């Protein structure tokens, strides 16, 4: 699974980092930074929770 954040939609709510802190880090302004767009094994459920939790619908996953 791969994960991407549409930075034009992101509003820096930070819920992604709460749901999947191993995948999403927040920068100094609260915007997510993804070091590797390939989701590490075992982190899929957290990433899917982050997708569902994002009020701006800025997070997308692909297989």
Secondary structure, 3 states (H helix, E strand, C coil): CEEEECCCCCCCCCHHHHHCCCCCEECCCCCEECCCCECCCCCHHHHHHHHHHCCCCCEEEEC
